Amino acid sequence: MSSRRNSRSGANPEVADVDVELPRLTARSVVASTLLGVSPPELPTPVLVGTAELLGINPGAARVAMSRMVANGELAATERGYRLVGRLVTRQARQDLSRTGPSTAWKGQWRTLIVEGEGRPAAERAELRAALGSLRFAELREGVWLRPDNLPEGVLVDAETAVAGRTLRLTSRVDDPSSLAARLWDLDSWARRGADLVDRLDGLDRLDLDLAGTFVTLAAVLRHLQADPLLPPALLAADWPGDRLRARHAEVDAAFKHALATWQRARR
C-alpha cells in the first residue's frame, strides 16, 4: 500500500492528490455492500442487479455472484430477492460499531483474556483468533489478548460466544497504557491512512457524486474503520483522525444512499 501525506493546512486537497489504495469493485462486493447498507439487509433481486449495473457490474455477473453467495451461506433467497445471513450479518454489527465508535467511558481498566486449553484444531484456533480480532483485542504474547475496557458488550454476540468458555477473563491496570497501546497496535500507520481517507472524502462533490467511485471510496473507509482499535482518547494522539473520518464517512454515505435510494425506488 502506498500512502502520500498532503499538507493539512489550507484548502482541501483535490482527490487526485491523495494516493490511497482502494479496493477493487467486484460483483460480490457490490451485492454485499448494498445489503449491508440497508436495514433490514434485504432487497428485491431487480434492485440488487440494477444497483450492480449502475455501479458498472454486468447483470449476469451480479446474478452469478448472488448464487455463489447463497451456496457459501452468505445470502438466503426470499420471496422477492435476497437477504444477508451468516457471517455477513455479523459483519454488519461490526460495521455499525466501527461507524459509531466507542461509547463507554474508560476508567483506566483493561480486559485481559488468556486462551485456555491446548492442542486445538487449526480451524478452531483460527476461529478464536478471528473472534478476538473482531472484538478489537490485540495479542501481547501467544495466548494473551487484551484491550482497554471501553467497548460495550452484547454488540458482537457471535464473537463473544466464540470467546466465552475458551478464555480466562481478567481485569487489570497498566503502568504505562499509552506505551502498551502503541506496542499492540500500529497507530501511526492507521492514522496516516485515516488522514488520507479524510482528504479523499473532503474532495468529493456531494452535489454530483460519481456513484461507482464514491461506492469504492466508502468501502475503503469502512474497511479502514473496522481496523480502528477504538481506543480511549487518552491513549491517542491529539490529531487522531478517527472521529473526523467517521463524521466525513457519515456525511458522504448519507448523500450516496440518498442518490442510490432515489434510483432504486424507480426500479421497485
N, C-alpha and C positions, 0 to 999 in steps of 0.2 A: 504494500500500500504506500502510495506517495502522499505527502501532505505538505503543502507550502503555505506558511502563515502569511496573512496580509496584515497591513498596518491596521491597528484597532482604532485609530483616530480619524477624524474627518468623516466624509460622506461614506455611505455603504458601498463596498466594492461591487463591481459587476460580477455576475455569476461566472463568467468565463475566466475571471482572475482567480478563482478558487479551485485548486487542484484536489478534488476529493474523489476517491474511487467509489463508484456507485454500483449497486447490484444490477445484474442483468435481468431484463424483463423477460419472463417466461410465462407460458400458459398457466402453469401451476401456481406461480407466484401471484398472477393477476386474480385467479379464481379464489385462492386462499385469502389474499389481502382484501378483496372486495367483500367477502363474507365476514372477515374479521372486523371490518369497519361498520357493520350494521348489528343491531340488537333487536330481536334475536338474530343469530347468524344464519339466516335462511333467506333464499331468494329464488324466484322462478327461473327456469332454465333460459328462456329468451333474454332475461335481463343479464344473467351471467355471461352468456355467449355474446350478447350485444356490447356489454361493457368491455369484454376482451377485445372485440373487434374495434371498438372506439379507441382502445389503447394500442392498436397495432398488431393484435394477435389474430391469426386466421381462425375463423369459426370452427373448422374441423379440428384444429389443434386444441382449441378450448374444450370441445366435447371429448376428445381423447384424454385430455388431462383430467377431466371430471370422472371419467370411467376408471382411470387408474387410481385416482384418489379414493373412490369408493372401494376398490379392491384392496387398497392399503389401509382401510379403516379410518380415513381422514374425513370422508363425506358420507352422508346417508341420503338416499333418494327419498323425496317426499312426493306428495300427490302432484305438485306443480313444478318442482325443481329439486334443490339440494340444500342440506344444512350441514354445518360443521359437527363433527363428532370426534371422540378420541383425543389424541394429543393436541390437536389444533384448538379444541375448547380450552385445554389447559394453557395453551399459548395465549389465548385471548385474555385470560385472567392475568397472566404475566405482563402482557402489554398494557393492560389497564393500570397495573401498579407502576409500570415504567412511566406512563403518561402523567400520573398524579404525583409521584414522588413520595417520600416518607412523610407520614402524618403523626407519628408517635414521638412525643418529646423524649429526648435522650437524657438519662440520669447518670451517665458515665459507666454503665454496666455493659458487659459483653456476654453474648451467648457462646458457649463452647460446647461442641459436640464431638465426642470420642467414639469412633466406629468400633463396635464390639463384634466378636466372632472372627474366626479365621477360616481360610480355605473356601471362601465363597466362589461360586462360578463367575467367570469373566463377565457374563451378561448381567448378573446381579450386581457386581461391583460397578459396572458402567451405569446401571440404572440409579444406584445410590449416589454416585458422583454427579450425575445429571440433576438429580433432585436437589442435592446440596447446592449446586451451582445456581439453579433456578431460584432458590431461597436466598441467594446473594451471600452465601458463605464462601470463605476462601480457606485454602488448606495451608496451615502453618508448617506442618510436617505430616508424614504419612499417617492417615487415620485421625488427625486432629484438625477440626474445622472450627472457625469462629468468625464472628462479626459483631459490631455494636448492636445492642438490644434496642433498636429504634424503629423496627418494622412491625406492623400489625400481624397477628396470627389469624388463621382461618381464611386467608385470601387464596393461597395456592394449596388447596386441600389435598390434591393428589400427591404433590411433592412432600407435604408434611406427613402424609400417611406412609409414604415410601421410606421416610427417615425414621419415623417413630418405631420403636422396637428393635432398631438396628444400631442405635447410638445411645451413649450415656450423655445426658444433658447436664451441664454445669453452668453456673453464673459466676462471672469473675470480674475483676477490675485490673487495669493495666497501668503501669507506672508512666509510660510514655505512649499514649494511644495514637498520637499523630505519626510517630515513627513506625509503629506497628502497622498502621493503615497503609503507609507508603510502602512498607515491605510486602504486604499482602496483595495490593492492587497497583497496577501501573497507572497511577493517577495522572501523571504528566501526559502520557500518550492519549488517554481518554479526553483530557481537557483540550489538547491541541486539535484533535479531530472534531470534538464538540464545537469549538470556536469556529472552525472552518465550515461546519454544517450550519451554524447560525448565520454566517456570512452568505451561504448559498440560499437559505430561506429568505433572508433580507433582500436578496437580489431578484426574487420572483415578482412578476407583475400580478398582483392579487386580482386585478380587474380583467385580465385577459390571460388566463392560465393556459399554458401548454399542458393538457391533461396527462399525456403519456410521460412527459418529462417531470411533471410535478409528482405523479404517482411514484416514479423511481426515486425521486429525492425524498419523499415522505417515507418510503420503505427503508431507505438508508438511515434516516434519522431515527425511525422507530427501532431498527436493529441496534443502533448505537445506544439508544436509551435503555435497551434491555441489557446492555453490558455495564450500565451505570451501577456501581455497588450501593448506591443510595445511602451514603454515609451521612452522619450528622454534620451540620455546618461547621461545628467546632473542629472537625478533622480535615476540613477542606481549605484550599487557598481562597483568598478573598475574591479572586476573579474566576472562581469555578463556574463554568458555563452551563451547568445542569438546568437551573431554573430558567435561564434565558432560552435555552434550546427547547424546553418543554413549552414555554409560552409561545415561541415562534411556531413550533410544530402545531399547536392547538389552533392558532390563527389561520395558518395555511391549510391545515386539514379541514377546517370548517368551510373555507372558501372552495376547496376542491370537492368536498362532499355536496355542497350546495349545487355546484355546476353539474356534478355527476347525477345527483338525485333528480334535478330538473330534466335531464336527458332520459333517465331511467323511467320516470313517471310517464313519459310519452311512449315508452315501449311496453308498458304493462297492459 
